[in-house]
Amino acid sequence: MEISVELTFSPLQDDFEQHIINFIKKLRASGLTVLENPLSTQVFGPYDEVMTVLNTEIKTAFALMDKGLLYMKLVKSDRSAYEPHF
């Protein structure tokens, strides 16, 4: 089963930028399809593989900061090739 996940990662501390950069770099290195924009990061791939990577990287990122939050949306399909038709 393929999934698409949208993540918005928000460390709630002054040095937030480096935490976000490190998190995105780890997602890029996972081998999954990763797309970024100024508001969020999207990850696409097989359910088990995506969730395994996210479980590891979210836990690591949270352990390296004092306070933070992560918004996550999941869609049951690979939406990486989506293009608007209007």
TORGU-515864 format. One record per residue: residue number from 1; residue in one letter; x, y, z of N, C-alpha, C, O in turn. Coordinates in nm, 2 decimals, padded with zeros to 4 digits, always signed. Layout:
# TORGU-515864
{resi=NUM	resn=A	n.u=X	n.v=Y	n.w=Z	ca.u=X	ca.v=Y	ca.w=Z	c.u=X	c.v=Y	c.w=Z	o.u=X	o.v=Y	o.w=Z};
...
END
This chain:
# TORGU-515864
{resi=1	resn=M	n.u=+00.08	n.v=-00.12	n.w=+00.00	ca.u=+00.00	ca.v=+00.00	ca.w=+00.00	c.u=+00.09	c.v=+00.12	c.w=+00.00	o.u=+00.18	o.v=+00.14	o.w=+00.08};
{resi=2	resn=E	n.u=+00.06	n.v=+00.21	n.w=-00.09	ca.u=+00.14	ca.v=+00.34	ca.w=-00.10	c.u=+00.07	c.v=+00.45	c.w=-00.02	o.u=-00.05	o.v=+00.45	o.w=-00.01};
{resi=3	resn=I	n.u=+00.15	n.v=+00.53	n.w=+00.04	ca.u=+00.10	ca.v=+00.65	ca.w=+00.12	c.u=+00.17	c.v=+00.77	c.w=+00.08	o.u=+00.28	o.v=+00.77	o.w=+00.03};
{resi=4	resn=S	n.u=+00.11	n.v=+00.88	n.w=+00.12	ca.u=+00.16	ca.v=+01.02	ca.w=+00.11	c.u=+00.15	c.v=+01.08	c.w=+00.25	o.u=+00.04	o.v=+01.07	o.w=+00.31};
{resi=5	resn=V	n.u=+00.25	n.v=+01.14	n.w=+00.29	ca.u=+00.25	ca.v=+01.20	ca.w=+00.43	c.u=+00.30	c.v=+01.35	c.w=+00.42	o.u=+00.40	o.v=+01.37	o.w=+00.36};
{resi=6	resn=E	n.u=+00.22	n.v=+01.44	n.w=+00.47	ca.u=+00.26	ca.v=+01.58	ca.w=+00.48	c.u=+00.30	c.v=+01.61	c.w=+00.62	o.u=+00.22	o.v=+01.58	o.w=+00.72};
{resi=7	resn=L	n.u=+00.42	n.v=+01.66	n.w=+00.64	ca.u=+00.47	ca.v=+01.69	ca.w=+00.78	c.u=+00.50	c.v=+01.84	c.w=+00.79	o.u=+00.56	o.v=+01.91	o.w=+00.70};
{resi=8	resn=T	n.u=+00.46	n.v=+01.90	n.w=+00.90	ca.u=+00.50	ca.v=+02.04	ca.w=+00.94	c.u=+00.56	c.v=+02.02	c.w=+01.07	o.u=+00.50	o.v=+02.00	o.w=+01.17};
{resi=9	resn=F	n.u=+00.70	n.v=+02.04	n.w=+01.08	ca.u=+00.78	ca.v=+02.03	ca.w=+01.19	c.u=+00.81	c.v=+02.16	c.w=+01.25	o.u=+00.86	o.v=+02.25	o.w=+01.19};
{resi=10	resn=S	n.u=+00.77	n.v=+02.18	n.w=+01.38	ca.u=+00.79	ca.v=+02.31	ca.w=+01.45	c.u=+00.86	c.v=+02.30	c.w=+01.58	o.u=+00.79	o.v=+02.29	o.w=+01.68};
{resi=11	resn=P	n.u=+00.99	n.v=+02.31	n.w=+01.59	ca.u=+01.06	ca.v=+02.31	ca.w=+01.72	c.u=+01.02	c.v=+02.44	c.w=+01.79	o.u=+01.03	o.v=+02.55	o.w=+01.72};
{resi=12	resn=L	n.u=+00.98	n.v=+02.44	n.w=+01.91	ca.u=+00.94	ca.v=+02.56	ca.w=+01.98	c.u=+01.05	c.v=+02.61	c.w=+02.07	o.u=+01.04	o.v=+02.61	o.w=+02.19};
{resi=13	resn=Q	n.u=+01.16	n.v=+02.65	n.w=+02.00	ca.u=+01.27	ca.v=+02.71	ca.w=+02.07	c.u=+01.35	c.v=+02.79	c.w=+01.98	o.u=+01.33	o.v=+02.79	o.w=+01.85};
{resi=14	resn=D	n.u=+01.44	n.v=+02.87	n.w=+02.03	ca.u=+01.52	ca.v=+02.97	ca.w=+01.95	c.u=+01.60	c.v=+02.91	c.w=+01.84	o.u=+01.61	o.v=+02.98	o.w=+01.73};
{resi=15	resn=D	n.u=+01.66	n.v=+02.80	n.w=+01.86	ca.u=+01.75	ca.v=+02.74	ca.w=+01.75	c.u=+01.67	c.v=+02.64	c.w=+01.66	o.u=+01.72	o.v=+02.54	o.w=+01.63};
{resi=16	resn=F	n.u=+01.55	n.v=+02.68	n.w=+01.63	ca.u=+01.46	ca.v=+02.59	ca.w=+01.55	c.u=+01.51	c.v=+02.55	c.w=+01.41	o.u=+01.49	o.v=+02.44	o.w=+01.37};
{resi=17	resn=E	n.u=+01.58	n.v=+02.65	n.w=+01.34	ca.u=+01.61	ca.v=+02.63	ca.w=+01.20	c.u=+01.70	c.v=+02.50	c.w=+01.18	o.u=+01.67	o.v=+02.42	o.w=+01.09};
{resi=18	resn=Q	n.u=+01.80	n.v=+02.49	n.w=+01.26	ca.u=+01.89	ca.v=+02.37	ca.w=+01.25	c.u=+01.82	c.v=+02.24	c.w=+01.27	o.u=+01.86	o.v=+02.14	o.w=+01.21};
{resi=19	resn=H	n.u=+01.73	n.v=+02.24	n.w=+01.36	ca.u=+01.65	ca.v=+02.11	ca.w=+01.39	c.u=+01.57	c.v=+02.07	c.w=+01.27	o.u=+01.56	o.v=+01.96	o.w=+01.23};
{resi=20	resn=I	n.u=+01.51	n.v=+02.17	n.w=+01.20	ca.u=+01.43	ca.v=+02.14	ca.w=+01.08	c.u=+01.52	c.v=+02.10	c.w=+00.97	o.u=+01.49	o.v=+02.00	o.w=+00.90};
{resi=21	resn=I	n.u=+01.63	n.v=+02.16	n.w=+00.95	ca.u=+01.73	ca.v=+02.12	ca.w=+00.84	c.u=+01.78	c.v=+01.98	c.w=+00.86	o.u=+01.78	o.v=+01.90	o.w=+00.77};
{resi=22	resn=N	n.u=+01.81	n.v=+01.95	n.w=+00.99	ca.u=+01.86	ca.v=+01.81	ca.w=+01.02	c.u=+01.75	c.v=+01.71	c.w=+00.99	o.u=+01.78	o.v=+01.60	o.w=+00.93};
{resi=23	resn=F	n.u=+01.63	n.v=+01.74	n.w=+01.03	ca.u=+01.52	ca.v=+01.64	ca.w=+01.01	c.u=+01.50	c.v=+01.62	c.w=+00.86	o.u=+01.48	o.v=+01.51	o.w=+00.82};
{resi=24	resn=I	n.u=+01.49	n.v=+01.73	n.w=+00.78	ca.u=+01.47	ca.v=+01.71	ca.w=+00.63	c.u=+01.59	c.v=+01.64	c.w=+00.57	o.u=+01.56	o.v=+01.55	o.w=+00.48};
{resi=25	resn=K	n.u=+01.71	n.v=+01.66	n.w=+00.61	ca.u=+01.83	ca.v=+01.59	ca.w=+00.55	c.u=+01.82	c.v=+01.44	c.w=+00.58	o.u=+01.85	o.v=+01.36	o.w=+00.49};
{resi=26	resn=K	n.u=+01.77	n.v=+01.41	n.w=+00.70	ca.u=+01.76	ca.v=+01.26	ca.w=+00.73	c.u=+01.65	c.v=+01.20	c.w=+00.64	o.u=+01.66	o.v=+01.09	o.w=+00.60};
{resi=27	resn=L	n.u=+01.54	n.v=+01.27	n.w=+00.62	ca.u=+01.43	ca.v=+01.22	ca.w=+00.53	c.u=+01.48	c.v=+01.20	c.w=+00.39	o.u=+01.46	o.v=+01.10	o.w=+00.33};
{resi=28	resn=R	n.u=+01.56	n.v=+01.30	n.w=+00.34	ca.u=+01.62	ca.v=+01.29	ca.w=+00.21	c.u=+01.71	c.v=+01.17	c.w=+00.19	o.u=+01.70	o.v=+01.10	o.w=+00.09};
{resi=29	resn=A	n.u=+01.78	n.v=+01.14	n.w=+00.29	ca.u=+01.88	ca.v=+01.03	ca.w=+00.29	c.u=+01.81	c.v=+00.89	c.w=+00.30	o.u=+01.88	o.v=+00.79	o.w=+00.28};
{resi=30	resn=S	n.u=+01.68	n.v=+00.89	n.w=+00.33	ca.u=+01.61	ca.v=+00.76	ca.w=+00.35	c.u=+01.59	c.v=+00.68	c.w=+00.22	o.u=+01.56	o.v=+00.56	o.w=+00.23};
{resi=31	resn=G	n.u=+01.60	n.v=+00.75	n.w=+00.11	ca.u=+01.57	ca.v=+00.68	ca.w=-00.02	c.u=+01.42	c.v=+00.69	c.w=-00.06	o.u=+01.39	o.v=+00.65	o.w=-00.17};
{resi=32	resn=L	n.u=+01.34	n.v=+00.75	n.w=+00.02	ca.u=+01.20	ca.v=+00.77	ca.w=-00.01	c.u=+01.19	c.v=+00.90	c.w=-00.10	o.u=+01.28	o.v=+00.98	o.w=-00.10};
{resi=33	resn=T	n.u=+01.08	n.v=+00.91	n.w=-00.16	ca.u=+01.05	ca.v=+01.04	ca.w=-00.24	c.u=+01.01	c.v=+01.14	c.w=-00.14	o.u=+00.92	o.v=+01.13	o.w=-00.06};
{resi=34	resn=V	n.u=+01.09	n.v=+01.26	n.w=-00.14	ca.u=+01.07	ca.v=+01.37	ca.w=-00.05	c.u=+01.05	c.v=+01.49	c.w=-00.13	o.u=+01.14	o.v=+01.53	o.w=-00.21};
{resi=35	resn=L	n.u=+00.95	n.v=+01.57	n.w=-00.11	ca.u=+00.92	ca.v=+01.70	ca.w=-00.17	c.u=+00.91	c.v=+01.80	c.w=-00.06	o.u=+00.85	o.v=+01.77	o.w=+00.04};
{resi=36	resn=E	n.u=+00.96	n.v=+01.92	n.w=-00.09	ca.u=+00.95	ca.v=+02.02	ca.w=+00.02	c.u=+00.90	c.v=+02.15	c.w=-00.04	o.u=+00.91	o.v=+02.18	o.w=-00.16};
{resi=37	resn=N	n.u=+00.83	n.v=+02.23	n.w=+00.04	ca.u=+00.79	ca.v=+02.37	ca.w=+00.01	c.u=+00.81	c.v=+02.45	c.w=+00.14	o.u=+00.85	o.v=+02.39	o.w=+00.24};
{resi=38	resn=P	n.u=+00.79	n.v=+02.58	n.w=+00.13	ca.u=+00.82	ca.v=+02.66	ca.w=+00.25	c.u=+00.73	c.v=+02.63	c.w=+00.37	o.u=+00.76	o.v=+02.67	o.w=+00.48};
{resi=39	resn=L	n.u=+00.62	n.v=+02.56	n.w=+00.35	ca.u=+00.53	ca.v=+02.53	ca.w=+00.47	c.u=+00.53	c.v=+02.39	c.w=+00.52	o.u=+00.49	o.v=+02.36	o.w=+00.63};
{resi=40	resn=S	n.u=+00.58	n.v=+02.29	n.w=+00.43	ca.u=+00.58	ca.v=+02.15	ca.w=+00.48	c.u=+00.67	c.v=+02.07	c.w=+00.40	o.u=+00.73	o.v=+02.11	o.w=+00.30};
{resi=41	resn=T	n.u=+00.68	n.v=+01.94	n.w=+00.44	ca.u=+00.76	ca.v=+01.84	ca.w=+00.37	c.u=+00.67	c.v=+01.73	c.w=+00.34	o.u=+00.60	o.v=+01.68	o.w=+00.43};
{resi=42	resn=Q	n.u=+00.67	n.v=+01.67	n.w=+00.22	ca.u=+00.59	ca.v=+01.56	ca.w=+00.19	c.u=+00.68	c.v=+01.44	c.w=+00.17	o.u=+00.79	o.v=+01.45	o.w=+00.11};
{resi=43	resn=V	n.u=+00.64	n.v=+01.32	n.w=+00.21	ca.u=+00.71	ca.v=+01.19	ca.w=+00.20	c.u=+00.62	c.v=+01.09	c.w=+00.14	o.u=+00.50	o.v=+01.08	o.w=+00.18};
{resi=44	resn=F	n.u=+00.67	n.v=+01.02	n.w=+00.04	ca.u=+00.59	ca.v=+00.93	ca.w=-00.04	c.u=+00.65	c.v=+00.79	c.w=-00.05	o.u=+00.78	o.v=+00.78	o.w=-00.06};
{resi=45	resn=G	n.u=+00.58	n.v=+00.68	n.w=-00.04	ca.u=+00.63	ca.v=+00.55	ca.w=-00.05	c.u=+00.54	c.v=+00.44	c.w=+00.01	o.u=+00.43	o.v=+00.47	o.w=+00.05};
{resi=46	resn=P	n.u=+00.60	n.v=+00.32	n.w=+00.01	ca.u=+00.52	ca.v=+00.21	ca.w=+00.08	c.u=+00.50	c.v=+00.24	c.w=+00.23	o.u=+00.58	o.v=+00.29	o.w=+00.30};
{resi=47	resn=Y	n.u=+00.38	n.v=+00.21	n.w=+00.27	ca.u=+00.34	ca.v=+00.24	ca.w=+00.41	c.u=+00.44	c.v=+00.19	c.w=+00.51	o.u=+00.48	o.v=+00.28	o.w=+00.59};
{resi=48	resn=D	n.u=+00.48	n.v=+00.07	n.w=+00.51	ca.u=+00.57	ca.v=+00.02	ca.w=+00.62	c.u=+00.70	c.v=+00.09	c.w=+00.61	o.u=+00.76	o.v=+00.12	o.w=+00.72};
{resi=49	resn=E	n.u=+00.75	n.v=+00.12	n.w=+00.49	ca.u=+00.88	ca.v=+00.18	ca.w=+00.48	c.u=+00.87	c.v=+00.33	c.w=+00.53	o.u=+00.96	o.v=+00.37	o.w=+00.60};
{resi=50	resn=V	n.u=+00.77	n.v=+00.40	n.w=+00.49	ca.u=+00.75	ca.v=+00.54	ca.w=+00.53	c.u=+00.74	c.v=+00.55	c.w=+00.68	o.u=+00.80	o.v=+00.63	o.w=+00.74};
{resi=51	resn=M	n.u=+00.65	n.v=+00.47	n.w=+00.73	ca.u=+00.62	ca.v=+00.47	ca.w=+00.88	c.u=+00.75	c.v=+00.43	c.w=+00.96	o.u=+00.77	o.v=+00.49	o.w=+01.07};
{resi=52	resn=T	n.u=+00.83	n.v=+00.34	n.w=+00.91	ca.u=+00.95	ca.v=+00.30	ca.w=+00.98	c.u=+01.05	c.v=+00.42	c.w=+00.99	o.u=+01.10	o.v=+00.45	o.w=+01.09};
{resi=53	resn=V	n.u=+01.07	n.v=+00.48	n.w=+00.87	ca.u=+01.16	ca.v=+00.60	ca.w=+00.87	c.u=+01.10	c.v=+00.71	c.w=+00.96	o.u=+01.18	o.v=+00.77	o.w=+01.03};
{resi=54	resn=L	n.u=+00.97	n.v=+00.74	n.w=+00.95	ca.u=+00.92	ca.v=+00.85	ca.w=+01.03	c.u=+00.93	c.v=+00.82	c.w=+01.17	o.u=+00.96	o.v=+00.91	o.w=+01.25};
{resi=55	resn=N	n.u=+00.90	n.v=+00.70	n.w=+01.21	ca.u=+00.91	ca.v=+00.66	ca.w=+01.36	c.u=+01.05	c.v=+00.69	c.w=+01.41	o.u=+01.07	o.v=+00.75	o.w=+01.52};
{resi=56	resn=T	n.u=+01.15	n.v=+00.65	n.w=+01.33	ca.u=+01.29	ca.v=+00.67	ca.w=+01.38	c.u=+01.33	c.v=+00.81	c.w=+01.38	o.u=+01.38	o.v=+00.86	o.w=+01.48};
{resi=57	resn=E	n.u=+01.30	n.v=+00.89	n.w=+01.27	ca.u=+01.35	ca.v=+01.02	ca.w=+01.26	c.u=+01.27	c.v=+01.12	c.w=+01.35	o.u=+01.33	o.v=+01.22	o.w=+01.39};
{resi=58	resn=I	n.u=+01.14	n.v=+01.10	n.w=+01.37	ca.u=+01.07	ca.v=+01.18	ca.w=+01.46	c.u=+01.12	c.v=+01.16	c.w=+01.60	o.u=+01.14	o.v=+01.26	o.w=+01.68};
{resi=59	resn=K	n.u=+01.14	n.v=+01.04	n.w=+01.64	ca.u=+01.19	ca.v=+01.01	ca.w=+01.78	c.u=+01.33	c.v=+01.08	c.w=+01.80	o.u=+01.35	o.v=+01.14	o.w=+01.90};
{resi=60	resn=T	n.u=+01.41	n.v=+01.06	n.w=+01.70	ca.u=+01.55	ca.v=+01.13	ca.w=+01.70	c.u=+01.54	c.v=+01.28	c.w=+01.72	o.u=+01.60	o.v=+01.34	o.w=+01.80};
{resi=61	resn=A	n.u=+01.45	n.v=+01.34	n.w=+01.63	ca.u=+01.44	ca.v=+01.48	ca.w=+01.63	c.u=+01.38	c.v=+01.53	c.w=+01.76	o.u=+01.43	o.v=+01.63	o.w=+01.81};
{resi=62	resn=F	n.u=+01.28	n.v=+01.47	n.w=+01.82	ca.u=+01.23	ca.v=+01.51	ca.w=+01.94	c.u=+01.33	c.v=+01.49	c.w=+02.06	o.u=+01.33	o.v=+01.57	o.w=+02.15};
{resi=63	resn=A	n.u=+01.41	n.v=+01.39	n.w=+02.05	ca.u=+01.51	ca.v=+01.37	ca.w=+02.16	c.u=+01.62	c.v=+01.48	c.w=+02.16	o.u=+01.68	o.v=+01.51	o.w=+02.26};
{resi=64	resn=L	n.u=+01.64	n.v=+01.55	n.w=+02.04	ca.u=+01.74	ca.v=+01.65	ca.w=+02.03	c.u=+01.69	c.v=+01.79	c.w=+02.06	o.u=+01.77	o.v=+01.89	o.w=+02.06};
{resi=65	resn=M	n.u=+01.56	n.v=+01.81	n.w=+02.10	ca.u=+01.51	ca.v=+01.94	ca.w=+02.13	c.u=+01.44	c.v=+01.94	c.w=+02.26	o.u=+01.40	o.v=+01.83	o.w=+02.32};
{resi=66	resn=D	n.u=+01.42	n.v=+02.06	n.w=+02.32	ca.u=+01.34	ca.v=+02.07	ca.w=+02.44	c.u=+01.19	c.v=+02.06	c.w=+02.42	o.u=+01.12	o.v=+01.98	o.w=+02.49};
{resi=67	resn=K	n.u=+01.14	n.v=+02.14	n.w=+02.32	ca.u=+01.00	ca.v=+02.14	ca.w=+02.30	c.u=+00.98	c.v=+02.15	c.w=+02.15	o.u=+01.05	o.v=+02.21	o.w=+02.08};
{resi=68	resn=G	n.u=+00.87	n.v=+02.09	n.w=+02.10	ca.u=+00.84	ca.v=+02.09	ca.w=+01.96	c.u=+00.71	c.v=+02.02	c.w=+01.93	o.u=+00.66	o.v=+01.95	o.w=+02.01};
{resi=69	resn=L	n.u=+00.66	n.v=+02.05	n.w=+01.81	ca.u=+00.54	ca.v=+01.98	ca.w=+01.77	c.u=+00.55	c.v=+01.94	c.w=+01.62	o.u=+00.63	o.v=+02.00	o.w=+01.55};
{resi=70	resn=L	n.u=+00.47	n.v=+01.84	n.w=+01.58	ca.u=+00.48	ca.v=+01.80	ca.w=+01.44	c.u=+00.33	c.v=+01.77	c.w=+01.40	o.u=+00.26	o.v=+01.69	o.w=+01.46};
{resi=71	resn=Y	n.u=+00.29	n.v=+01.84	n.w=+01.29	ca.u=+00.16	ca.v=+01.81	ca.w=+01.23	c.u=+00.19	c.v=+01.71	c.w=+01.12	o.u=+00.28	o.v=+01.72	o.w=+01.05};
{resi=72	resn=M	n.u=+00.10	n.v=+01.60	n.w=+01.11	ca.u=+00.12	ca.v=+01.50	ca.w=+01.01	c.u=-00.02	c.v=+01.47	c.w=+00.95	o.u=-00.12	o.v=+01.44	o.w=+01.02};
{resi=73	resn=K	n.u=-00.02	n.v=+01.47	n.w=+00.82	ca.u=-00.14	ca.v=+01.42	ca.w=+00.74	c.u=-00.10	c.v=+01.30	c.w=+00.66	o.u=+00.00	o.v=+01.30	o.w=+00.60};
{resi=74	resn=L	n.u=-00.19	n.v=+01.20	n.w=+00.66	ca.u=-00.16	ca.v=+01.08	ca.w=+00.58	c.u=-00.27	c.v=+01.06	c.w=+00.48	o.u=-00.39	o.v=+01.08	o.w=+00.51};
{resi=75	resn=V	n.u=-00.23	n.v=+01.02	n.w=+00.36	ca.u=-00.33	ca.v=+00.99	ca.w=+00.25	c.u=-00.29	c.v=+00.85	c.w=+00.20	o.u=-00.18	o.v=+00.82	o.w=+00.18};
{resi=76	resn=K	n.u=-00.39	n.v=+00.77	n.w=+00.18	ca.u=-00.37	ca.v=+00.63	ca.w=+00.13	c.u=-00.36	c.v=+00.64	c.w=-00.02	o.u=-00.46	o.v=+00.60	o.w=-00.09};
{resi=77	resn=S	n.u=-00.25	n.v=+00.68	n.w=-00.08	ca.u=-00.22	ca.v=+00.67	ca.w=-00.22	c.u=-00.09	c.v=+00.75	c.w=-00.23	o.u=-00.06	o.v=+00.84	o.w=-00.15};
{resi=78	resn=D	n.u=-00.02	n.v=+00.73	n.w=-00.34	ca.u=+00.10	ca.v=+00.81	ca.w=-00.37	c.u=+00.06	c.v=+00.93	c.w=-00.46	o.u=+00.02	o.v=+00.91	o.w=-00.57};
{resi=79	resn=R	n.u=+00.07	n.v=+01.04	n.w=-00.39	ca.u=+00.02	ca.v=+01.17	ca.w=-00.46	c.u=+00.14	c.v=+01.25	c.w=-00.51	o.u=+00.13	o.v=+01.37	o.w=-00.54};
{resi=80	resn=S	n.u=+00.26	n.v=+01.19	n.w=-00.52	ca.u=+00.38	ca.v=+01.26	ca.w=-00.56	c.u=+00.38	c.v=+01.32	c.w=-00.70	o.u=+00.45	o.v=+01.41	o.w=-00.73};
{resi=81	resn=A	n.u=+00.30	n.v=+01.26	n.w=-00.79	ca.u=+00.29	ca.v=+01.31	ca.w=-00.93	c.u=+00.17	c.v=+01.40	c.w=-00.95	o.u=+00.14	o.v=+01.43	o.w=-01.06};
{resi=82	resn=Y	n.u=+00.11	n.v=+01.44	n.w=-00.84	ca.u=-00.01	ca.v=+01.53	ca.w=-00.86	c.u=+00.02	c.v=+01.66	c.w=-00.93	o.u=+00.12	o.v=+01.73	o.w=-00.89};
{resi=83	resn=E	n.u=-00.06	n.v=+01.69	n.w=-01.02	ca.u=-00.06	ca.v=+01.82	ca.w=-01.09	c.u=-00.20	c.v=+01.87	c.w=-01.10	o.u=-00.29	o.v=+01.80	o.w=-01.14};
{resi=84	resn=P	n.u=-00.22	n.v=+02.00	n.w=-01.07	ca.u=-00.35	ca.v=+02.06	ca.w=-01.08	c.u=-00.40	c.v=+02.06	c.w=-01.22	o.u=-00.32	o.v=+02.08	o.w=-01.31};
{resi=85	resn=H	n.u=-00.53	n.v=+02.04	n.w=-01.25	ca.u=-00.58	ca.v=+02.04	ca.w=-01.38	c.u=-00.67	c.v=+02.16	c.w=-01.41	o.u=-00.78	o.v=+02.14	o.w=-01.47};
{resi=86	resn=F	n.u=-00.64	n.v=+02.27	n.w=-01.36	ca.u=-00.72	ca.v=+02.39	ca.w=-01.38	c.u=-00.63	c.v=+02.51	c.w=-01.41	o.u=-00.68	o.v=+02.62	o.w=-01.43};
END
